[in-house]
Amino acid sequence: MKIRTLLIIMLCGFIIVPMVVFAVLSSIFMQNLALDNYTNTTNVIAEQQSYNISEYFKTLSDSARLVANNPYTDAYVSNKDEDAMKALIGNYDEMIEKGDNDSTAIEISKIIVTDKNGSLLFNTGDAPVVNDTLTVTLKNLGSLIEDGGVYCYTGDIFSEYSDADKEHFDPIFGREALTKTILVSKYKKGDYYFIVFFSDTRLKSFFTMSSFENNSRVVLIDSLGSIIDGTYVGNTESNSAYNQLVNSAGEGKAVQVNNFQGNAAINTSTIGFTVKMPSITDGADKWTVAMIAEADRAYIASGEATGAIVGIIVLLTILLCVAAIILVSMVTKPIKIIRETLLRVSRGDHEARINFSANNEYGEMSTAFNDLIDDIVVSEGRYRTIVEMSDNIIFEWNMKSNEVFFSNNFNKKFSYRAPSDHFADSFLLKVKVHPEDAERYNEDLGRLSKGEEFKNNEYRWKNIYGDYIWVLMRTATLRNREGEIIKIVGVIVDVDRAKKSEMMLTERASFDSLTGLYNRESIERAIDSELHLVAVRKSPFAILFIDVDDFKIFNDQYSHATGDQVLKFVGRTISAATHGFGTAGRYGGDEFIVCIRNIDINEPTRVAQDVINALKDGFTSDSGEVLSVNTSIGITIVEDSSLSVDEIIGMADDAMYKIKKSGKASFGILDKTTLKKPE
């Protein structure tokens, strides 16, 4: 991965990850903040409505107190003046019927006067049928309600009546009363209870004004467990959610209530903040005011705020990432320039330089690099000059690109033109090698490709003129720190003249200068080589020891020059007779040795007879005379590779001397059997 890409990824990662974490934490924080604000709002409204409803209930209590303390009431209580009480009741009937705008009169729905036993004495409107059930109900009502207190009662107090009886309660205490909220307050005067019933018309306005979200509501619960809200009238005994509100009342805390029930159920998590209203009296008439709101509504506003924050974070992240990309591009621009320059140099453009100047590390690197390239160019120029002045051919084999390059003087000796620099097209593979050297060269080239160096290896290659010349190859392998082969550098030296001079000197040292046959040392080496091959070939070979009979006569009667001519004639005859399957050498003086291979085909006795016959035919000497030559030949057949060269030659010599003693000019095999080393 490029440094620029890596830096961009790292910087963007450093930007994006914190931003994502910040966005998540912001979302959580905003949700918690929204819930806190929502809870505080619920609390504030609950406290405000607690005060407002408390003041309203005081007004209702005062209305009940005015009824109880009316002069007509005092006249009735003091003098049992029923006319006074009828006048009081009639006065309130008239106000209720006319709908007087007086705030106190408007709230009163019904006034009932009972004695302490619950007997109904007077009431506004039509009087219900009096029976024991109503009496008991009114007695309980009078005993439960504290003087001046305000309580919630519904049509449930009339549930004991039959439908026929309830007709007498209409419109206040009829069937409608079963679904209406009734607020009740009472005052005791002497032995009488003055019970005032108020409509819920004004109370409903508090429910409406208190709503600040969909499905939010105010719930009122009196000390007797009766429940009032905008959609539901009932008792806490049948609703556990209301009990939670009652139990938390006065603690000044928010309560989470699930599946809050009313006429319309709120089946989601809700917040219920409860407050105890101040007492209207000193008794147990405290009301609980609860503000109910859906908890999910708290997150609507936070969701909008969170969305805005996330949008800002995303925008900021994009801007920072763009800035990071621009910054990285600016910082790494010199690296790109350096890299491009290095590539140009590696491709052979030695004029390439880093055109970047700055008073920082990049500037120092650029200066150092340019100086280094200058030094390399100078060194390479010096190297090329030396190479061009040299007769030796320099080559490089780049193992990474698998390309081979030769110095320019290559074309002066060889005519090959490679179609490409690839190794498969190189002269190293296409060179025409002498058949005797081809196998060895290919093996050495294979080892070279594995990093094994050429060392003083000499081969015969065909040159530009079509002649095979001797060349010497030396190589050196360059490796990196990991030990991998980078390049193989080699030199090809023309050693043809020196090699041929060496061969000539070697030839002179190995051959007899007079006869052209091997000298004594060379023929002994040849016999030793044959000994090592006996076991491999599984075929014996023969040694012929040849001696010229009466050779001294040629020197004494003619001359030493004639004697030399005789020896040359013998050498030519032996070479002709053994050509292709034998090796001949002058052992010394007038003695010759022949080594014959494959004796099952090339029979030694036949060869010996051919030599004897050809020598008897003679030759014409320089003096013009035809001279005939006689020889004695001893033969040894060798099958045992454990014999030494001296032992084998000695056996053949013994065989030859036996022929000498028996008359000369013939051949013989020692004991006429296969000779082996004596026990």
Disulfide bonds with the S-S distance in Angstrom:
none
